[in-house]
Amino acid sequence: MPRFTLLQQYARSCGAATSAVAMAELTNNAGLATNVQENLIYQQVSRNYHAMVPNNSDVSAPAKIVRYLKNQGFRASLVESPTRTVTILAVQFQNMIREWLSYSGELWSWANWIWRWPRGLRERDFDNDARVLMVCAVPGGLHYLLARRDAGNYWVMDPAFQTDQIVPNFGNWAGFYWFNAQSWNPGAPLHTGGIPGRDNYYLGISVWVNTANAPYVFY
């Protein structure tokens, strides 16, 4: 299966960059994962895109990414772990409540109307070469990583540094094993290169995407 990388063009365009790479990988088209494509996507998925100053634009909305991917002919859905999000809200209420309200409101807007599957990520979500855009907290805000399984290993692409690396403990970090308290612990960090101390903390929200003929993961 192809794996590509892309260095995001703007400070908060990580969601658009990971979307561009996911689309390129799923269609086996390396030429698609470019900053030009990233910017075109960013215009449609950013919460507040500024055409004159794109670098001042806001982060991409998960619901907008799902709707964009659907409009492009892909199968896409939102997976959200209630256990993890409730834990994060309880511990970081002041920091996360505004983001949570924005995210939830976007799911039910007339332009998006996206259903979210109320469960954590599972190994089966990566079957059939599916791609998963994972929403994480980093110092200073939110960030998207692109995860996929290749030859039995889980690979994570970080558009902030254009890195693509195997994550041996991916199942624990992503919360596969709900019976293991450490597995859904939102305090588990993932370092993907670049700035020391810039760790990614998975928030329990992911965009699942695959080709139009791939089976959905409903449960």
N, C-alpha and C positions, 0 to 999 in steps of 0.2 A: 504494500500500500504506500502511496506517496506521502511524504511529510515535507512541508515547506516552512520557511520562516519569513518574517517581515518585521522590520523596525518601524514602530508606529511614528507617524509624521508629526503629530501634535501631542500636547501634554495629556489630554484626556480622550484620545481617539483609540484606546486599546480595544474597546468593544468592536469598533469598525475594522480594526486591523485583524483581530482574531476571526471575525466573520469572513473577511476576504480570504484568509488563509484556509479556513474550513471549506469554503466554496471551491477554492482552487484544488484542494486535496480530493474532495468528493467528485470533482469532474476531471481529475487528473490533468489539470491545465495549469502548469507552472506560471505561465504568463499572466494569469488572472490576479495573482497575489502581488499587487503593486500598490504603491502609495496613491496612484491615481484612482484605483478602484476603492481603496480605503477611504479616500476623501468623498467619493460619490456616495458610499454607504453612510459615512459620518453625517452627511447632510440630512439623511433621512432618519437616523436612529439617535442622534444626540438630543438631549433634553432641551437644549437651547443653542442651536447652531448659529454662529455669527459668520455670515458669508464674507464680510470684510476682514475679520480677524479670527480665522478658524482656531487659532491657538487659545483663544479665550472662550471657546465653546465648552459646554458642559459634557459630563460623562454620558455614555450611551445607556438608554433605558432597556432593560431586559425584554419588556413587552414589545418595544419597537423593533428590536432585533428579531424576535420570533416572527412578527408580522412581516418584516422585510424578507426574511428567508422564505416564508410561505409564498409571498408574492413573486419570488424568483423561481418558484417551482420545486422547492425542497420541502421535505417533511420536517417540521420543527415543533417543539413544545417546551414548556417550562416545568422544571422539576424543583420543588422546594421542600426542604426538610423542616417540618414544624418544630421538632426537638431542638435543632441547632438555632433556628431563628429566634425562638422564644428565649433560649438561653442567652443569646447575644443581646436581645432587647432588655432582659432583666439585668445583665451585668453592665451594659453600656447604653443605658436608656437615653441619656442626654445627647450622646454622640450619634445614636442610630435612629431615633424616633422620626426625625425629619426625613431621612433617607427612606425609612420604611414606609411612611405615609405617601411619599412620592411614588415609590415602586408599586405599592398596592393600588393606588388610584389609577396608574397607567394601565393596569391589567384590565380594568373595566371601562376604559374610555371608549367612546363610540368608534374611534379610528383604529383601535387595536383589538379589544375584546379577546383576551388570551386566557385560556384555562390553564391553571397550574396544578400539577400532580402533587398532592400533599404527602411526599415521602422523600427519603434520602436517596442519594445515588446508589446504584447497585452495579455489580459486575456486568449484568445483562444489558445495561445501558450502552455498553461499548461493543456489543455484538454487531455483526454485519458492517464493520468498519465505521460505525457512527462516530461523530465528533461531539465534544461537549465543551461549551464555553462556560467557565466557572467564574462566578463573581466573588472577588476576594476583597478584604480590607488590607490596605497598606498604609504606611505613614502618610497622612495628608489626604486620604480619600479612598475611593473604590478603584479596583483594577480587574481586568479580565485576563484569564489564562486559557489557553486552548489545550485540552487533554484528549488523548486517543490511545488505543491499545494496538501495539504492533509486535507481532511475533512473541506474544506472551508478556511483553513489558508495557508499562504505562509511561508514555512520553508527555511532557508538558512543555509547550511553547510559550515563552514570555515575550510579547512584542515590545516591552520597555527596553529590552537589551538584545533582542533577536537571538535568544538562546532556545535550544531545544534539548531536553535532557531526560534521561530515564529517572523515574522516581520510585525507588524500591519499596518504600512504605506508603505508596499512593492510597491503598485501600483504607489504611488507618486515617491518613490525613483527610481523605474525601468522605469518610464516614460510612463505609460499606457495611460495617459490622455493628448493627444497632445494639447488640447485646453486650458490646464491649464499651464501657464508659469512655475510654480513651479515644475510641474511634470517632465518636461524634463531638469530641471536645473542640470547641471553636478556638481554643487557645493553642492549638497545634500549628506551628509555623512551617512554611515551606520557603526555602531560599532558592531563587532561580538564577542567581548570578548578578553581576552589576554591583550596586552600592552595598557595602557591608551593613548589615542590620536592617536592610529593606526586605522584610519577610512578608509572605502572603498568608493571610488567615481566611480560609474558606468560609463564606457566610451561609452556606447551605442552599444557595440559589444557583441554578445552572440552566443554560439553554442547550437542549438536545437537538441535533440536526443530522439528517441523513438524506439520501437521494429520494426521489419521488416514488420509486418502486421498492424501497426498503420497508420492512415491517415496522410498525410502531411498537413501542414498549409501553403497554398500557398499565402495568401493575408494578 
